[in-house]
Amino acid sequence: MSSCDEGVQTSVRGARDASGAGVSAAARGARRRVVVLGSTGSIGTQTLDVIAQHADRLEAVGLAVFGSVDALGRQAREFGVRHLAVGDERLAGDARCDDLAAWCAAAPEGTFGTGGAAVVDLVRLPEVDVVVNALVGEAGMRASYEALAAGKVLALANKESLVVAGDLIMPLAAELDARRRAEGLAPAFGPAGALMPIDSEHGAIYQCLLGEDPREVTRLWVTASGGPFRGRTRDELSAITPAQALAHPTWNMGAKISIDSSTLMNKGLEVIEAHHLFAMPYDQIEVVVQPQSAIHSMVEFADGSVKAHLGTTDMRIPIQFALSYPERWGAPVRPMDFRTLGTLEFAAPDVDTFRCLALARHAGAVGGTLPCAMNAANEVAVAAFLAEECPYLGIAACVEAVMDAHEREGVQRVEGLDQLEAVDAWSREAARAWVRAHGA
């Protein structure tokens, strides 16, 4: 099996940890039991909508948020979930958390906790088949690692897991792939995998690769809408406000990812993810602007043929595929009507104006701990921009300054989560210092 073949082994079907029953949800004829990390965010709420639409096949058994306690309570009661976690440990004494703890305690085996460790504990629950990681930022990295280490299928929407820790996450997924095959848990045809991408772009590439020989792939085309500022010059971007940057033209997303989309950092992160997911060299991964967002990505083959994945701009489609694979269930949204689509446009991204894409590609090509430093600096810079403490163009400037400083100090080979968390902490402080010195 080639390295590329191993890289595309991403699948869903319930996998139990080594000490568990070793029987998938599909094999039991039971519903797949799902933990949703980041359940009140954009991906999380849409995941729960898919679960509600397919209640005969899916069941939510655990929910985690950072600080949205009220919304978590409403979800827990609607879906009857008795395993809950709140990531913000400062809320440990909050009366609302006490109420949730009492709700969970009313069930014989219910659990409730606060802090990052409590969130990670949910992925280790013995009854869990699938973990949907929709946490935002570096916080989701350890949860992804521990989900795979526990033998759970990982449906991944947290970009930072692969951007920062891809060198650690992908070997774990490959090990679980092999175990699933050995235990007869893999589908009869197609990838076996433990890791299923929820991103529309990577889900599209995944589906285009089904049934294909990875050795015959010559290029991955990652599509981008171009964001709300497509075609503008750097001068025109100098006075951009958070409200303007949050107004994405085609997708409804959370604040952080909306800003990343506007700077094209989102595409840079997706290039790094694609490199890890599909074991594809960076010089065979291209970004193309497709403003209608109708084409979610494409795969080019040795004979010049190109497969494109098209569909409605609604994340419930890739979410459902991540949860239903290898089956396809009834559409969770109205399918696209190609008679009304109109035209399809394509253009090269403007990497001079939108520097973040080039910075991310550089970080990925260098590898090691540089993507970690880049990601941490971007999170800090985006938060500062949203708080009106940093100008829009300052986001890329801050990221570049931190990356340069990290390269001067020496990029390290990735060896473990503790190391990455230390680099992340250093990079965040360096980014905050830059914002204090150069911010608005």
Residue pairs with C-beta under 8 A, 6 or more apart in sequence:
2 214
2 215
2 279
3 279
4 214
4 215
4 217
4 278
4 279
4 280
5 214
5 215
5 279
6 174
6 177
6 279
7 170
7 214
7 276
7 277
7 278
7 279
7 280
8 191
8 206
8 209
8 214
8 277
8 278
8 279
9 173
9 174
9 177
9 191
9 192
9 193
9 194
9 195
10 173
10 191
10 193
10 194
10 195
10 196
10 197
10 206
10 277
11 153
11 177
11 180
11 186
11 187
11 190
11 191
11 192
11 193
11 194
11 195
11 196
11 325
11 326
12 32
12 130
12 153
12 155
12 196
12 322
12 323
12 324
12 325
13 24
13 25
13 26
13 32
13 129
13 153
13 180
13 185
13 186
13 187
13 325
13 326
14 24
14 25
14 26
14 28
14 32
14 33
14 129
14 130
14 153
14 185
15 24
15 129
15 151
15 152
15 153
15 176
15 179
15 180
15 185
15 194
16 22
16 23
16 24
16 126
16 129
16 151
17 124
17 126
17 150
17 151
17 152
18 151
18 179
20 126
20 151
22 183
22 185
24 129
24 185
25 31
25 32
25 33
25 129
26 32
27 185
31 55
31 56
31 57
31 58
31 59
32 57
32 58
32 59
32 129
32 130
32 323
33 59
33 61
33 127
33 128
33 129
33 130
34 47
34 51
34 58
34 59
34 60
34 61
34 62
34 128
34 129
34 130
34 131
34 132
34 323
35 60
35 61
35 62
35 63
35 64
35 83
35 122
35 123
35 125
35 128
35 130
35 131
35 132
36 44
36 47
36 48
36 60
36 62
36 63
36 64
36 132
36 134
37 44
37 64
37 119
37 122
37 123
37 131
37 132
37 133
37 134
37 135
37 140
37 143
37 158
38 44
38 64
38 65
38 66
38 133
38 134
38 135
38 136
38 140
38 157
38 158
39 45
39 47
39 48
39 63
39 64
39 65
39 72
39 75
39 134
40 65
40 68
40 71
40 72
40 75
41 134
41 136
41 254
42 134
42 252
42 253
42 254
42 257
42 315
43 132
43 134
43 157
43 198
43 315
43 319
44 65
44 132
44 134
46 315
46 316
46 319
47 132
47 134
47 319
47 323
48 60
48 75
48 79
49 316
49 332
50 58
50 316
50 319
50 320
50 323
50 332
51 58
51 59
51 60
51 79
51 323
52 79
53 332
54 320
54 323
54 324
54 329
57 324
57 329
58 323
60 79
60 81
61 81
61 83
61 125
61 127
61 128
62 81
62 83
62 84
62 85
62 122
62 125
62 128
63 72
63 75
63 76
63 79
63 81
63 83
63 84
63 85
64 84
64 85
64 86
64 87
64 118
64 119
64 122
64 135
65 71
65 72
65 85
65 86
65 87
66 86
66 87
66 88
66 135
66 139
67 86
67 87
67 88
67 91
69 86
69 91
69 94
69 96
69 97
69 100
70 96
72 84
72 86
72 100
73 96
73 99
73 100
73 103
75 81
76 82
76 84
76 100
76 103
76 104
77 103
82 103
82 104
82 106
82 107
82 109
82 110
82 111
83 104
83 110
83 111
83 112
83 122
83 125
84 100
84 103
84 104
84 111
84 112
84 113
85 112
85 113
85 114
85 118
85 119
85 121
85 122
86 97
86 100
86 113
86 114
86 118
87 114
87 115
87 116
87 118
87 119
87 135
87 139
88 114
88 115
89 114
89 115
89 116
91 97
91 114
92 114
92 115
97 112
97 114
100 112
101 112
103 110
103 112
104 110
104 111
104 112
105 112
111 121
111 122
111 125
112 118
113 119
113 121
116 139
116 142
119 135
119 139
119 143
120 142
120 143
120 146
122 128
122 131
123 131
123 143
123 146
123 147
123 150
123 152
124 146
124 150
128 152
129 152
129 153
130 152
130 153
130 154
130 155
130 323
131 143
131 147
131 152
131 153
131 154
131 155
132 155
132 157
132 198
132 319
132 322
132 323
133 140
133 143
133 144
133 147
133 154
133 155
133 156
133 157
133 158
133 161
134 140
134 157
134 158
134 198
135 143
135 158
136 158
136 254
136 256
136 257
137 158
137 160
137 256
137 379
138 160
138 164
138 375
138 376
138 379
138 421
138 424
140 158
140 160
140 161
141 158
141 160
141 161
141 164
141 165
141 417
141 420
142 417
143 158
143 161
144 154
144 156
144 158
144 161
144 165
144 169
145 161
145 165
145 168
145 169
145 172
145 417
147 154
148 154
148 169
148 172
148 173
148 176
148 194
148 195
149 172
151 176
151 179
152 194
153 194
153 195
153 196
154 173
154 194
154 195
154 196
155 196
155 198
155 319
155 322
155 323
156 162
156 195
156 196
156 197
156 198
156 199
157 198
157 199
157 319
159 199
159 266
159 269
159 270
159 273
160 269
160 375
161 169
162 169
162 170
162 272
162 273
162 276
162 277
163 269
163 272
163 273
163 371
163 375
164 371
164 372
164 375
164 420
164 424
165 372
165 414
165 417
165 420
166 272
166 273
166 275
166 276
166 371
167 276
167 367
167 414
168 414
168 416
168 417
168 420
169 195
169 276
170 195
170 276
170 277
172 194
173 193
173 194
173 195
176 193
176 194
176 195
177 186
177 191
177 192
177 193
177 194
180 186
180 192
180 193
180 194
181 192
185 192
186 192
187 325
187 326
189 326
190 210
190 211
190 325
190 326
191 206
191 210
195 277
196 203
196 206
196 321
196 322
196 325
197 203
197 206
197 273
197 277
197 318
197 322
198 315
198 318
198 319
198 322
199 270
199 273
199 318
200 296
200 297
200 313
200 315
200 317
200 318
201 222
201 223
201 270
201 274
201 296
201 297
202 270
202 273
202 274
202 277
202 297
203 296
203 309
203 318
203 321
203 322
204 295
204 296
204 297
204 298
204 309
204 318
205 220
205 222
205 274
205 277
205 278
205 297
205 299
205 309
206 277
207 309
207 321
208 297
208 298
208 299
208 307
208 308
208 309
209 217
209 278
209 299
212 299
212 301
212 307
214 278
214 279
216 301
216 302
216 303
217 278
217 280
217 284
217 299
217 300
217 301
217 302
218 284
218 300
218 301
218 302
219 284
219 285
219 286
219 299
219 300
220 274
220 278
220 280
220 284
220 285
220 286
220 297
220 298
220 299
220 300
221 286
221 287
221 288
221 297
221 298
221 299
221 300
221 306
222 267
222 270
222 271
222 274
222 285
222 286
222 287
222 288
222 297
223 287
223 288
223 289
223 290
223 293
223 295
223 296
223 297
223 298
224 261
224 264
224 266
224 267
224 287
224 288
224 289
224 290
224 349
225 248
225 249
225 250
225 251
225 261
225 289
225 290
225 291
225 292
225 293
226 289
226 291
226 347
226 349
227 248
227 249
227 261
227 262
227 263
227 264
227 354
228 244
228 245
228 247
228 248
228 249
228 262
229 236
229 237
229 240
229 244
229 245
229 262
230 289
230 291
231 350
232 353
233 353
234 353
234 393
237 353
237 392
237 393
238 391
238 392
238 393
239 391
239 392
240 391
240 392
241 392
242 259
242 385
242 386
242 388
245 258
245 259
245 262
245 385
245 392
246 255
246 258
246 259
248 258
248 261
248 262
249 291
250 291
250 292
250 293
250 313
251 261
251 293
251 313
251 315
253 261
255 386
256 379
256 382
256 383
257 266
259 382
259 385
259 386
259 395
260 266
260 269
260 356
260 378
260 382
261 267
263 354
263 356
263 392
263 395
263 396
264 287
264 349
264 351
264 354
264 356
264 357
265 356
265 357
265 359
265 360
265 378
265 395
265 399
267 287
267 349
267 357
267 360
268 356
268 357
268 358
268 359
268 360
268 361
268 363
268 364
269 360
269 375
271 282
271 285
271 287
271 357
271 360
271 361
271 364
272 360
272 363
272 364
272 371
274 280
274 285
275 281
275 282
275 285
275 364
282 361
282 364
282 365
287 349
287 357
288 298
288 346
288 347
288 348
288 349
289 345
289 346
289 347
289 348
289 349
290 344
290 345
290 346
291 345
291 347
292 341
292 342
292 343
292 344
292 345
293 313
294 310
294 311
294 313
294 336
294 341
294 344
295 308
295 309
295 310
295 344
296 309
296 310
296 311
296 318
297 308
297 309
298 306
298 307
298 308
298 309
299 306
299 307
300 306
301 307
310 336
310 338
311 317
311 335
311 336
312 333
312 334
312 335
312 336
314 332
314 333
316 332
316 333
317 331
317 332
317 333
319 332
320 329
320 332
321 328
349 357
351 357
351 358
354 396
355 396
355 400
356 378
356 395
356 396
356 399
359 374
359 396
359 399
359 400
359 403
360 371
360 374
362 370
362 403
363 370
363 371
363 373
363 374
363 403
364 371
366 407
366 411
367 411
367 414
368 411
368 412
368 413
368 414
369 406
369 411
369 412
369 413
369 414
369 419
369 420
369 423
370 403
370 406
370 407
370 411
372 414
372 420
372 423
372 424
372 427
373 402
373 403
373 406
373 423
373 424
373 426
373 427
374 399
374 402
374 403
374 427
375 424
375 427
376 402
376 423
376 424
376 425
376 427
376 428
376 431
377 398
377 399
377 401
377 402
377 403
377 427
377 428
377 430
377 431
377 434
378 395
378 398
378 399
379 428
380 398
380 427
380 428
380 431
380 432
380 435
381 390
381 394
381 395
381 398
381 399
381 431
381 434
381 435
382 395
384 390
384 394
384 398
384 432
384 435
384 439
385 391
385 392
385 394
385 395
388 440
389 435
389 439
389 440
390 398
390 435
390 438
390 439
390 440
391 439
391 440
394 435
394 438
394 439
394 440
397 434
397 438
398 431
398 434
398 435
398 438
399 431
401 430
401 434
402 427
402 430
402 431
402 434
405 430
406 423
406 426
406 427
406 430
412 419
412 423
414 420
